[in-house]
Amino acid sequence: MSKKVYAYPDCRDMRHGWVHADDTVLSETQGQVKLFTRTLVCFRCETKRIDTYRVATRGQHRVVKIGVKYDYPKDYQVKGGFDVEAMRWALFTGKTKMRVVS
Ligand SMILES: [Zn+2]
């Protein structure tokens, strides 16, 4: 039985390293931005995170995050979830059926 291969061990263990890539205005009224997205890209695996913000100006002046969407590389997501602790064990010992590649 062959070992199942998992990529991106650093991102799975330490989480992504985000770099701000872009902001996009989704809606504005009379020159006032009401809704925008901020796109972040992981410098290791190139996962994209797109945060959506609403600019609240009535009564309170705040920028509120209202949504987060991720766009992963093809081989990143694991059906049924991913066991980070088992991955660490595989990296330290090689004694699991998990094979981790960089
Ligand atoms: Zn990453």
Boltz pocket constraint, residues with backbone or C-beta under 6 A from the ligand:
constraints:
  - pocket:
      binder: B
      contacts: [[A, 8], [A, 11], [A, 15], [A, 16], [A, 17], [A, 42], [A, 43], [A, 44], [A, 45], [A, 46], [A, 47]]
      max_distance: 6.0
